[in-house]
Amino acid sequence: MTWLNDMRILAALAIIVVHVSQVMLNLPDDIDSFLWWTSNLYLSFSLWGVPAFVMISGALLLSPLREYPDLSTFYMKRINRLLLPLLFWTLFYLFWSYLKSVMMDRDVAADKILANILSGRPYYHMWYLYMVFGLYVFTPYLRKIVKHSTEFELLVLSVLLMVISMLSVATHSSPHKATLFIQMFPLYLGYFFAGHLIFSSKLIFKTRYAALLFVLFALLTAIGHYLQNIYFEGNYFYQNFSITVVPMSITLMFLIKNIHHTIPINPDFRKNLAVFSLGAYLIHPAVFDVIKRLHYFGFDPKANTLLVIPLTVFGITLFSLIIAYTFSKLPLLKRTI
């Protein structure tokens, strides 16, 4: 279980890197600039964050080692874990968006607010909680598939589901453009089953090969996005189901599974830190908004490219963890993270 805790921490950090790099990527006018390429590489090496979170959920929720006596018990546990954070942060970010609109002197349309909620995007990162709600609803039935299937059958099922998702995204059917949030989760079923297989399988993926493939697919993601920007339009290679992000995400899971015991940080500290990974994920966009208002601590991204991205990521992560820890000590807020 230790390596799953490590994956939680790393996945939350990777998502913060992605969001910071996406903003930096849009600053330069020239895609051949140093800032653009730096942002592109940071982003490409971090796109596995969301797939990793889904695979972690699959590893935990589909495991036959976890028994649930009946359907109501499972749903009550999931509702207690998910519903309050979903409601609290939806309201928080609706209010946060309203404040930003007032500061920028923009009107807020009621129908746009409703559309954002129904699509699961009251703020740009909230879609994940709405998507995972769909996975939780169907998990008891997915567990039955796991229970009555061989490992090979589950492998075939996971591959087939992943191929369908990859083809859907390749044909511009992005799950993030769904008009109703419950439409998002089916595309993530391949990752969900893959997480269970990686966690429970005795399959050995040699560390050097996993590391090599991870770097290779990350570089191909960066190069692919560059070429797409030159010859076409869009951001296919940044999608969670692109032909490069899928293998990159899976090989990284194997890599961390192999090397987690070599991480020179106390396992108990890592376990305690992992508890706040969801809270950091939920809080970090608001912290990032504040840092942007502070003009990146006074540093110009175009003049200090190598410094601004890691410094901004560090600041967001640190303050998000501090806020999450503070919430955990307050009776009325500890269940929101």
C-alpha positions as CSV (number, residue, x, y, z in Angstrom):
1,M,0.0,0.0,0.0
2,T,3.0,2.3,0.6
3,W,3.6,2.8,-3.1
4,L,-0.1,3.9,-3.7
5,N,0.4,6.6,-1.0
6,D,3.5,7.7,-2.9
7,M,1.5,7.7,-6.2
8,R,-1.2,10.0,-4.5
9,I,1.4,12.5,-3.5
10,L,3.2,12.4,-6.9
11,A,-0.1,12.6,-8.9
12,A,-1.3,15.7,-7.0
13,L,2.1,17.3,-7.6
14,A,2.0,16.4,-11.3
15,I,-1.4,17.9,-11.7
16,I,-0.2,21.2,-10.2
17,V,2.8,21.2,-12.6
18,V,0.4,20.6,-15.5
19,H,-1.8,23.6,-14.5
20,V,1.1,25.9,-14.0
21,S,2.8,24.8,-17.3
22,Q,-0.4,25.3,-19.2
23,V,-0.6,28.9,-18.2
24,M,3.1,29.5,-19.0
25,L,2.6,27.7,-22.4
26,N,0.2,30.4,-23.4
27,L,2.4,33.4,-22.5
28,P,5.0,33.4,-25.4
29,D,3.9,34.3,-28.9
30,D,6.6,32.1,-30.5
31,I,6.3,28.3,-30.0
32,D,10.0,28.1,-30.6
33,S,10.8,30.2,-27.6
34,F,12.6,28.9,-24.6
35,L,9.6,29.5,-22.3
36,W,7.3,27.6,-24.6
37,W,9.6,24.6,-24.9
38,T,10.3,24.6,-21.1
39,S,6.6,24.7,-20.4
40,N,5.9,22.0,-23.0
41,L,8.4,19.6,-21.5
42,Y,7.3,20.2,-17.9
43,L,3.7,19.6,-19.0
44,S,4.5,16.5,-21.1
45,F,6.4,14.8,-18.3
46,S,3.5,15.4,-15.8
47,L,0.3,14.5,-17.8
48,W,0.0,11.1,-16.0
49,G,-1.4,12.8,-12.9
50,V,-5.1,12.2,-13.5
51,P,-4.7,8.7,-15.0
52,A,-2.7,7.8,-11.9
53,F,-5.5,9.0,-9.6
54,V,-8.0,6.9,-11.5
55,M,-5.7,3.8,-11.4
56,I,-5.2,4.3,-7.6
57,S,-8.9,4.3,-7.2
58,G,-9.2,1.1,-9.2
59,A,-6.5,-0.5,-7.2
60,L,-8.2,0.2,-4.0
61,L,-11.9,-0.1,-4.8
62,L,-11.7,-3.2,-7.1
63,S,-9.5,-5.2,-4.8
64,P,-11.2,-8.4,-3.5
65,L,-9.3,-7.8,-0.2
66,R,-11.8,-5.1,0.6
67,E,-15.2,-6.7,1.4
68,Y,-18.5,-4.8,1.6
69,P,-21.4,-6.7,3.1
70,D,-24.0,-5.1,0.9
71,L,-24.7,-2.3,-1.6
72,S,-25.9,0.2,0.9
73,T,-22.7,-0.1,3.0
74,F,-20.5,0.6,0.0
75,Y,-22.5,3.6,-1.1
76,M,-22.6,5.1,2.4
77,K,-18.9,4.9,2.7
78,R,-18.4,6.5,-0.7
79,I,-21.0,9.2,-0.1
80,N,-19.4,10.0,3.2
81,R,-16.0,10.4,1.5
82,L,-17.1,12.2,-1.7
83,L,-20.4,14.0,-1.3
84,L,-19.4,16.7,1.2
85,P,-16.2,17.7,-0.7
86,L,-18.1,17.8,-3.9
87,L,-20.8,20.1,-2.5
88,F,-18.5,22.3,-0.5
89,W,-15.9,22.9,-3.2
90,T,-18.6,23.4,-5.9
91,L,-20.1,26.2,-3.9
92,F,-16.6,27.5,-3.0
93,Y,-15.5,27.8,-6.6
94,L,-18.8,29.2,-7.8
95,F,-18.3,32.0,-5.3
96,W,-14.6,32.2,-6.2
97,S,-15.5,32.6,-9.9
98,Y,-18.1,35.2,-9.0
99,L,-15.4,37.2,-7.1
100,K,-13.0,37.0,-10.1
101,S,-15.7,38.1,-12.4
102,V,-16.5,41.1,-10.2
103,M,-12.8,42.0,-10.0
104,M,-12.6,41.8,-13.8
105,D,-15.9,43.6,-14.3
106,R,-17.5,40.7,-16.1
107,D,-21.2,39.6,-16.0
108,V,-22.0,36.2,-14.6
109,A,-24.9,34.5,-16.5
110,A,-27.1,32.1,-14.4
111,D,-27.5,29.7,-17.3
112,K,-23.7,29.5,-17.6
113,I,-23.4,28.6,-13.9
114,L,-26.0,25.9,-14.3
115,A,-24.4,24.5,-17.4
116,N,-21.0,24.4,-15.6
117,I,-22.5,22.4,-12.7
118,L,-24.3,20.0,-14.9
119,S,-21.2,19.4,-17.0
120,G,-19.2,18.9,-13.8
121,R,-17.0,21.9,-14.3
122,P,-17.9,24.6,-11.7
123,Y,-14.1,25.2,-11.9
124,Y,-11.6,23.7,-14.4
125,H,-10.3,21.0,-12.0
126,M,-13.6,20.0,-10.4
127,W,-14.5,17.7,-13.3
128,Y,-12.5,14.9,-11.7
129,L,-14.7,14.7,-8.6
130,Y,-17.8,14.7,-10.8
131,M,-16.3,12.0,-13.0
132,V,-15.2,9.8,-10.2
133,F,-18.7,10.0,-8.7
134,G,-19.8,8.0,-11.8
135,L,-17.1,5.4,-11.2
136,Y,-18.2,5.0,-7.6
137,V,-21.8,4.5,-8.6
138,F,-20.9,1.5,-10.8
139,T,-18.0,0.1,-8.7
140,P,-20.1,-2.6,-6.9
141,Y,-21.0,-4.0,-10.3
142,L,-17.5,-3.7,-11.6
143,R,-16.2,-5.6,-8.5
144,K,-18.4,-8.5,-9.6
145,I,-16.7,-8.5,-13.0
146,V,-13.3,-8.6,-11.2
147,K,-14.4,-11.4,-8.8
148,H,-15.6,-13.7,-11.6
149,S,-12.9,-13.0,-14.2
150,T,-9.4,-14.3,-14.7
151,E,-6.4,-11.9,-14.8
152,F,-6.1,-12.5,-18.5
153,E,-9.8,-11.7,-19.1
154,L,-9.4,-8.5,-17.1
155,L,-6.4,-7.6,-19.1
156,V,-8.3,-8.0,-22.3
157,L,-11.2,-6.0,-21.0
158,S,-8.9,-3.2,-19.8
159,V,-7.2,-3.0,-23.2
160,L,-10.5,-3.0,-25.1
161,L,-11.9,-0.2,-22.9
162,M,-8.7,1.8,-23.3
163,V,-8.7,1.4,-27.1
164,I,-12.3,2.6,-27.2
165,S,-11.4,5.7,-25.1
166,M,-8.3,6.4,-27.2
167,L,-10.3,6.2,-30.4
168,S,-13.0,8.4,-29.0
169,V,-10.5,11.1,-28.1
170,A,-8.7,10.7,-31.4
171,T,-12.0,11.6,-33.1
172,H,-12.4,14.7,-30.9
173,S,-14.9,13.2,-28.5
174,S,-13.3,14.6,-25.4
175,P,-14.9,13.6,-22.1
176,H,-14.4,17.1,-20.8
177,K,-16.8,18.5,-23.4
178,A,-19.7,16.4,-22.0
179,T,-22.9,18.4,-21.3
180,L,-23.7,16.1,-18.4
181,F,-21.1,15.0,-15.9
182,I,-22.2,11.4,-15.7
183,Q,-21.1,11.0,-19.3
184,M,-17.4,11.3,-18.4
185,F,-16.7,8.2,-16.4
186,P,-17.1,5.4,-19.0
187,L,-14.0,6.6,-20.8
188,Y,-11.9,6.1,-17.6
189,L,-13.0,2.5,-17.1
190,G,-9.8,1.2,-18.8
191,Y,-7.6,3.1,-16.4
192,F,-9.8,1.9,-13.5
193,F,-9.3,-1.8,-14.3
194,A,-5.7,-1.2,-15.2
195,G,-5.0,0.2,-11.7
196,H,-6.4,-3.0,-10.2
197,L,-4.3,-5.2,-12.5
198,I,-1.1,-3.3,-11.8
199,F,-1.8,-3.5,-8.0
200,S,-2.7,-7.2,-7.9
201,S,-0.7,-8.7,-10.7
202,K,2.6,-10.6,-10.1
203,L,3.8,-9.3,-13.5
204,I,7.3,-7.9,-13.3
205,F,8.1,-4.9,-15.4
206,K,11.8,-4.2,-15.1
207,T,12.6,-0.8,-13.6
208,R,15.1,0.3,-16.3
209,Y,12.5,-0.5,-19.1
210,A,9.7,1.3,-17.3
211,A,11.9,4.3,-16.8
212,L,13.1,4.3,-20.4
213,L,9.6,3.9,-21.8
214,F,8.3,6.7,-19.5
215,V,10.9,9.2,-20.7
216,L,10.4,8.1,-24.3
217,F,6.6,8.6,-24.3
218,A,6.9,11.9,-22.4
219,L,9.4,13.2,-25.0
220,L,7.1,11.9,-27.8
221,T,4.2,13.8,-26.2
222,A,6.2,17.0,-26.2
223,I,7.4,16.6,-29.8
224,G,3.9,15.5,-30.9
225,H,2.3,18.6,-29.4
226,Y,4.9,20.8,-31.1
227,L,4.3,19.3,-34.5
228,Q,0.6,19.5,-34.0
229,N,0.9,23.2,-33.3
230,I,2.9,23.7,-36.5
231,Y,0.8,21.7,-38.9
232,F,-2.6,21.4,-37.3
233,E,-4.6,22.7,-34.4
234,G,-5.6,21.3,-31.0
235,N,-3.9,19.5,-28.1
236,Y,-4.5,15.8,-28.8
237,F,-1.1,14.8,-27.3
238,Y,-2.1,16.4,-24.0
239,Q,-5.2,14.4,-23.6
240,N,-5.4,11.7,-21.0
241,F,-6.1,9.1,-23.7
242,S,-3.6,10.2,-26.3
243,I,-1.4,7.5,-27.9
244,T,1.6,8.7,-25.8
245,V,-0.1,9.6,-22.4
246,V,-1.7,6.2,-21.9
247,P,1.6,4.1,-22.0
248,M,3.4,6.9,-20.1
249,S,0.9,6.7,-17.3
250,I,0.9,2.9,-17.1
251,T,4.7,2.6,-17.2
252,L,5.0,5.2,-14.4
253,M,2.7,3.2,-12.2
254,F,5.0,0.2,-12.6
255,L,8.0,2.3,-12.1
256,I,6.9,3.7,-8.7
257,K,5.7,0.2,-7.7
258,N,9.2,-1.0,-8.3
259,I,11.2,1.8,-6.7
260,H,9.0,3.2,-3.9
261,H,11.0,1.3,-1.2
262,T,14.1,3.2,-2.3
263,I,12.6,6.7,-1.7
264,P,14.8,8.2,1.2
265,I,11.8,9.7,3.1
266,N,10.2,8.2,6.1
267,P,7.2,5.9,5.0
268,D,5.1,7.2,7.9
269,F,5.6,10.8,6.8
270,R,4.8,9.9,3.2
271,K,1.6,8.1,4.4
272,N,0.5,11.2,6.4
273,L,1.3,13.5,3.5
274,A,-0.8,11.3,1.2
275,V,-3.8,12.0,3.3
276,F,-3.8,15.6,2.2
277,S,-3.3,14.9,-1.5
278,L,-7.0,15.3,-2.4
279,G,-7.2,18.4,-0.3
280,A,-4.2,19.9,-2.1
281,Y,-5.7,19.0,-5.4
282,L,-9.0,20.7,-4.5
283,I,-7.4,23.8,-3.0
284,H,-4.5,24.5,-5.5
285,P,-6.4,26.4,-8.2
286,A,-7.4,29.1,-5.7
287,V,-3.8,29.4,-4.4
288,F,-2.6,29.6,-8.0
289,D,-5.0,32.4,-8.8
290,V,-3.6,34.3,-5.8
291,I,0.0,33.7,-7.0
292,K,-0.9,35.0,-10.4
293,R,-2.4,38.1,-8.9
294,L,0.9,38.6,-7.0
295,H,2.7,38.4,-10.4
296,Y,4.6,35.2,-9.6
297,F,6.3,36.6,-6.6
298,G,7.6,39.5,-8.7
299,F,9.4,37.2,-11.2
300,D,8.8,37.7,-14.9
301,P,8.1,34.2,-16.5
302,K,9.6,35.3,-19.8
303,A,12.8,36.4,-18.2
304,N,13.1,33.7,-15.5
305,T,11.6,30.7,-17.2
306,L,13.6,28.0,-15.4
307,L,12.9,29.5,-12.0
308,V,9.3,30.5,-12.3
309,I,7.6,27.2,-13.0
310,P,9.3,25.2,-10.1
311,L,9.0,28.1,-7.8
312,T,5.3,28.6,-8.5
313,V,4.7,24.8,-8.2
314,F,6.5,24.8,-4.9
315,G,4.5,27.8,-3.6
316,I,1.2,26.3,-4.7
317,T,2.0,22.9,-3.2
318,L,3.2,24.3,0.1
319,F,0.3,26.7,0.7
320,S,-2.3,24.1,-0.5
321,L,-0.9,21.5,2.0
322,I,-0.9,24.1,4.8
323,I,-4.5,25.0,4.1
324,A,-5.5,21.3,3.8
325,Y,-3.7,20.5,7.1
326,T,-5.5,23.5,8.7
327,F,-8.9,22.2,7.4
328,S,-8.1,18.8,8.9
329,K,-7.9,20.3,12.3
330,L,-11.3,22.2,12.1
331,P,-14.3,20.1,12.9
332,L,-16.6,21.8,10.3
333,L,-14.1,21.5,7.5
334,K,-12.1,18.4,8.0
335,R,-14.5,16.2,6.0
336,T,-14.2,18.5,3.0
337,I,-10.7,17.3,2.1
